[in-house]
Every structure is written in C-alpha cells, then in structure tokens.
Amino acid sequence: MPDAEELIGRMRAKASNLRRLGYRIRFDLTDTGESILVDGTPGGSGIAAATEADEADSVLKLSSDNMVKLMAGKLSPMLAFTTGKLKVEGSKGVAMKLASLLDED
C-alpha cells in the first residue's frame, strides 16, 4: 500500500498537466488517513501533503491502491465512482476535469 509521499511523487510526474487544472482538489486516502492537495490555481502551491482542514473545490475519497490504479489508467474514474471506490464531495465537474488531465500522457 503506497503512502502519501509515494503518491505525491507519482503525481508530480504529471505536474505539467495538473497546472492547467485551475482548481484545488484534495485526495483523502481512506486506508492511510493521509491527504494530498493538488493546487492547480494560478500561483498555486502545486502538489503537497495536506490535512482534512485544507479547503478544496473538490474532495476525492479513495484508497491509496485505487488512486494508483486511477493514475495508471487501470481503473476508470467513472467506474470507481459508480462502484463506490471513489467518493466525491464538492464539484463533480472539477473531479472529471482532473480525471481527463491524469489520462493525458
């Protein structure tokens, strides 16, 4: 099971895509209790460890293993959402925009 630091490293590999996001998204990892904040706003802080107190436009709750699968393209965001592996609080449109950016190579 990967921890937040490992996932942050993987996400930074896609940082050029994430800069175009224009929103703040927090990932709450349900199995580790850790959070990751992706700040894609102009002048934002980028990708960093976070707490559940950090405000975001969308909050995505999922396990670290499912997050790895999403980033690798082995789990469809829509399938994860409809099967309950991914829960979204806040703007679902922002979450969908993130999913499309993570899919880009």
ChimeraX attribute file (.defattr): number of C-alpha atoms within 10 A of each C-alpha:
attribute: neighborCount
match mode: 1-to-1
recipient: residues
	/A:1	11
	/A:2	13
	/A:3	15
	/A:4	21
	/A:5	14
	/A:6	12
	/A:7	19
	/A:8	17
	/A:9	13
	/A:10	14
	/A:11	21
	/A:12	15
	/A:13	10
	/A:14	16
	/A:15	18
	/A:16	13
	/A:17	18
	/A:18	23
	/A:19	20
	/A:20	14
	/A:21	20
	/A:22	17
	/A:23	20
	/A:24	22
	/A:25	26
	/A:26	26
	/A:27	25
	/A:28	23
	/A:29	20
	/A:30	14
	/A:31	14
	/A:32	13
	/A:33	13
	/A:34	17
	/A:35	23
	/A:36	24
	/A:37	23
	/A:38	26
	/A:39	22
	/A:40	22
	/A:41	16
	/A:42	12
	/A:43	9
	/A:44	13
	/A:45	13
	/A:46	18
	/A:47	22
	/A:48	18
	/A:49	15
	/A:50	17
	/A:51	14
	/A:52	15
	/A:53	8
	/A:54	13
	/A:55	13
	/A:56	19
	/A:57	17
	/A:58	19
	/A:59	25
	/A:60	23
	/A:61	21
	/A:62	20
	/A:63	20
	/A:64	23
	/A:65	14
	/A:66	18
	/A:67	23
	/A:68	18
	/A:69	15
	/A:70	18
	/A:71	18
	/A:72	13
	/A:73	14
	/A:74	11
	/A:75	15
	/A:76	15
	/A:77	22
	/A:78	13
	/A:79	11
	/A:80	17
	/A:81	15
	/A:82	11
	/A:83	10
	/A:84	12
	/A:85	16
	/A:86	19
	/A:87	15
	/A:88	16
	/A:89	13
	/A:90	13
	/A:91	13
	/A:92	15
	/A:93	11
	/A:94	18
	/A:95	22
	/A:96	13
	/A:97	15
	/A:98	21
	/A:99	18
	/A:100	12
	/A:101	18
	/A:102	18
	/A:103	14
	/A:104	9
	/A:105	6
